[in-house]
Amino acid sequence: MLKQSRFLAITAAALALSIGTANVASAATPDAPPPGGPGMMMAEGGPGGPGAHRGHGMEMRMKKELDKLHSQLNLNADQEKLWQSALQTMKQNHEAMRASHQQMRAQMESMKQQPILDLNAMYATHQKIEQQNAQLRDQTSAAWLNFYNALNDQQKTTVSSALKARFAKMHERQEKMHQRWGQHHGAPAAGASAVQP
């Protein structure tokens, strides 16, 4: 639940239509895809790893969503500069997060070769990278908020509508995932538990 709250907060603040932010929010879990940051999604295992094609497809869809929003906003010159600045900040921070994730994976692989795991070192590395990534997320959010605050009410309404539509899609996907998980793990169908023999 905490992950989802953080995810939604980052999404709204970043104004990046929640693009790839789920990866950032779930980076702390070992089975989650690596951090992609808003705007970009890296497939699990890095470039070319399992799911790389899916990650690339999602990245392309998200880029289209940002491009569509950009075209709807009719930005003036000053707003366009802020948009480009936020976009550049987002991309740079995504690359930095990707690099730190790869560094962490390499260190973990190296540590696994040792007969006795140094859990303290593993934890310290994880914490350091999480702190760095939190700073990068904050920078990205600040850049998008700076852009958002320069919009007029009509433009903010356009952004808000896009975010609400994105949230609805995310909720729908989450519900489907829960249903599939329940079916896979043999959870009873809705209402079935109420029927007693």
C-alpha positions in Angstrom: 0.0 0.0 0.0 2.9 2.4 0.8 4.4 1.6 -2.5 1.2 2.5 -4.3 0.8 5.8 -2.4 4.4 6.8 -3.2 3.8 5.8 -6.8 0.7 8.0 -7.1 2.4 10.9 -5.4 5.4 10.8 -7.7 3.2 10.4 -10.7 1.0 13.4 -10.0 4.0 15.6 -9.0 6.0 14.6 -12.0 3.2 15.3 -14.5 4.8 12.7 -16.7 1.5 10.8 -16.9 2.9 8.3 -14.5 5.2 7.0 -17.2 7.4 4.3 -15.9 7.1 5.6 -12.4 5.9 2.3 -11.1 9.4 1.0 -11.7 10.9 3.8 -9.6 8.5 3.1 -6.8 9.0 -0.6 -6.8 12.8 -0.6 -7.2 13.2 -1.7 -3.6 11.6 -5.1 -4.2 13.9 -7.8 -5.6 11.4 -9.1 -8.1 10.3 -5.7 -9.4 11.6 -4.3 -12.7 14.6 -2.0 -12.3 14.0 1.7 -11.9 13.0 3.4 -15.1 12.0 6.7 -13.8 9.3 8.8 -15.3 9.3 8.6 -19.1 11.3 5.5 -19.5 11.0 1.9 -18.7 13.9 -0.5 -18.6 13.1 -4.2 -18.9 14.0 -6.6 -16.1 17.6 -7.7 -16.4 18.8 -4.6 -18.3 18.9 -4.0 -22.0 18.3 -7.2 -23.9 17.3 -9.1 -20.8 14.0 -10.9 -20.2 11.1 -8.6 -21.0 13.3 -6.1 -22.9 10.9 -6.1 -25.9 7.9 -5.4 -23.6 9.9 -2.6 -21.9 10.7 -1.0 -25.2 7.1 -1.2 -26.3 5.9 0.5 -23.1 8.6 3.2 -23.5 7.3 4.0 -27.0 3.7 4.1 -25.8 4.6 6.5 -23.0 6.6 8.7 -25.3 3.5 9.0 -27.6 1.4 10.0 -24.6 3.8 12.7 -23.6 4.0 13.9 -27.3 0.2 13.9 -27.4 -0.1 16.0 -24.3 2.6 18.4 -25.5 0.7 19.0 -28.7 -2.6 19.7 -26.8 -1.1 22.3 -24.5 -0.3 25.0 -27.1 2.7 26.2 -25.0 4.1 29.7 -25.3 7.9 30.2 -25.6 8.6 30.4 -21.8 6.4 27.3 -21.1 8.1 25.4 -23.9 11.5 26.0 -22.3 10.2 24.7 -19.0 8.7 21.6 -20.8 12.0 20.9 -22.5 13.9 21.4 -19.2 11.7 19.0 -17.4 11.9 16.5 -20.2 15.7 16.7 -20.2 15.9 16.4 -16.4 13.7 13.4 -16.5 15.8 11.7 -19.2 19.1 12.4 -17.5 17.8 11.2 -14.1 16.5 8.1 -15.8 19.9 7.3 -17.2 21.5 8.0 -13.8 19.1 5.6 -12.1 19.6 3.0 -14.7 23.4 3.2 -14.2 23.1 3.0 -10.4 20.8 0.0 -10.7 23.3 -1.8 -13.0 26.0 -1.0 -10.5 24.0 -2.5 -7.7 23.3 -5.6 -9.8 26.9 -6.1 -10.6 27.9 -5.7 -6.9 25.2 -8.2 -5.9 26.5 -10.7 -8.5 30.0 -10.3 -7.2 28.9 -10.7 -3.6 27.0 -13.9 -4.4 30.3 -15.6 -5.3 31.5 -15.2 -1.7 31.0 -18.2 0.7 29.5 -15.9 3.3 27.3 -13.1 2.2 28.1 -9.6 3.5 24.5 -8.6 4.2 25.6 -5.3 5.8 27.4 -4.3 2.7 24.5 -5.3 0.5 22.1 -3.3 2.6 24.4 -0.3 2.7 24.7 -0.4 -1.1 20.9 -0.7 -1.5 20.3 2.2 0.9 22.9 4.5 -0.8 21.3 3.9 -4.2 17.8 4.4 -2.8 18.8 7.7 -1.4 20.5 8.8 -4.7 17.4 7.7 -6.6 15.1 9.6 -4.2 17.1 12.8 -4.9 16.8 12.2 -8.6 13.0 11.6 -8.4 12.7 14.8 -6.4 14.7 16.7 -9.0 12.4 15.3 -11.7 9.3 16.2 -9.8 10.5 19.7 -9.1 11.2 20.3 -12.8 7.7 19.1 -13.8 6.1 21.1 -11.0 8.0 24.2 -12.2 6.5 23.6 -15.6 3.0 22.9 -14.3 3.0 26.0 -12.2 3.6 28.1 -15.4 0.5 26.8 -17.1 -2.8 28.6 -17.2 -6.0 27.1 -15.9 -7.1 25.7 -19.3 -3.7 24.0 -19.7 -3.8 22.6 -16.2 -7.3 21.2 -16.9 -5.8 19.4 -20.0 -3.0 18.0 -17.9 -5.4 17.0 -15.2 -7.7 15.2 -17.6 -4.7 13.3 -19.1 -3.6 12.3 -15.6 -7.1 11.1 -14.6 -7.4 9.0 -17.7 -3.9 7.5 -17.0 -4.9 6.8 -13.4 -8.0 5.0 -14.6 -6.0 2.9 -17.0 -3.5 2.0 -14.2 -6.4 1.1 -11.9 -7.9 -1.1 -14.6 -4.6 -2.9 -15.2 -4.0 -3.3 -11.5 -7.5 -4.9 -11.1 -6.7 -7.3 -14.0 -3.4 -8.2 -12.4 -5.1 -9.0 -9.1 -7.7 -11.2 -10.9 -5.0 -13.1 -12.7 -3.0 -13.5 -9.5 -6.1 -14.8 -7.8 -6.8 -17.3 -10.6 -3.2 -18.4 -10.7 -3.1 -19.0 -6.9 -6.4 -20.7 -6.7 -8.3 -17.9 -5.0 -12.1 -18.5 -5.0 -14.1 -16.5 -7.4 -16.1 -13.5 -6.2 -19.1 -14.6 -4.1 -18.0 -18.3 -4.1 -16.9 -18.0 -0.5 -20.4 -17.0 0.5 -21.9 -20.3 -0.8 -21.8 -22.9 1.9 -22.5 -26.6 1.1 
